[in-house]
């Protein structure tokens, strides 16, 4: 089994998404989305290579992958040395250049266990 960790930045990304849904739509959808994020993170423990390679990060030379949640949100992670680090949660409707130019993939962040 692979160890799955979530970076503080990824947690902040998810909190922003949940806060938006709590305020603008419904708390029940926000809770459902949280459950889906956690379910996918748990799946990564058993199948860390289940996600597709993230094409916008290939140039960095690491094993960056993603899984889609509700066809709209990407859980972007790196799988190395039996550790799967979730680095970012992003809305696929955002400008993809933001992802490609993000500083968070250039250095290792502190980690939190899921």
N, C-alpha and C positions, 0 to 999 in steps of 0.2 A: 504494500500500500504506500502511496506517495503522500508526503506531507503537503497540505494546502495551507498557504498563508495569504492574508489580505493586507495590503499596505494601507497605512493611514490615509493616503491620498485617494485610494480606491473607495475606502469607507466614506470619505467626504463626498466623493462623486455620487455614491448611492444615496447618501442622506439628502443631497440636493434634489435628486430625482423624487425620492419619497416625499419630501417636503412640498414639492410642487404639486404632486397628486393629492396630498392631504388638503392643501389649500384650494386647489382649482377644480378638482373632480370629486373623488371619493376616497375616504380612508380605507374602504374595503379593497379597492383596486391597489392601493399602495401596499397593503398587507399581502395581497396575492402576489404582487411583483417581488416583494421581499422574499416570500417563500420560494419563488422560482429562482431567484438569485442564489439562495442558499442551496437549493436542490442541485443546481448546476455545479456549484462549488464542491458539493459532496461527490458528485459524479466524477469530478476531476481526480479525486483520491484513487478511484479504481481505474479510470481511463484518462490519464493526463494528456494523451495525444488525440483525444476525441475532437478537439477544435481544429478548425482550418488554420493554415498559416496566414498571418496577417500581412497582406501584400505591401502595405504602406510602411512596414517596419523591416522588411527583408534586408534592406541595405545596411542595417545595424549588425548583422551577422549572428544574432542570437535566435533562439527558438521561440519567437513571439507567435502566439496563437490567439484565437478568439472563439467564443461560443455566442450564439445569438439567443437572446431571451425575448420572447414575444415579438420576434422578427424586427425589433426596433432598437434593442439595447445590446451592446457588445460588452462582454466581460473579456477584457484583454489580459492575457497572462503569459508568463514565461516559464517554460519547463526546462530545468537544468538540474543535474545531480540529484535526482529523486525528490526535488522540491518544485512545487507548482506555486508560483507567486502571482496572485491577481493584482495587477498594477493599475488598472483603470476600468471604470464603468463609463461608457459613453453612449450617447444617443446617436444612432446612425444617420439622423437627419441633419446633424451638424456638418460643417465644412470639413471634409477629410484632410485638408491641409493642416488643420489644428493638430490632428493626431500625428501626422508625419513630422511636424516641427516641434512636438512636445519635448520639453527637457526631462520629463520624468522617466524616459527610457534610456537616458544617457548615464545615469548613475543608479546605484542601488539605494532604495529607500528603507527606512526602518520598517519592520514587519510586525504584523499582528496575526495570531493564529485564529483561524475561523472556528 
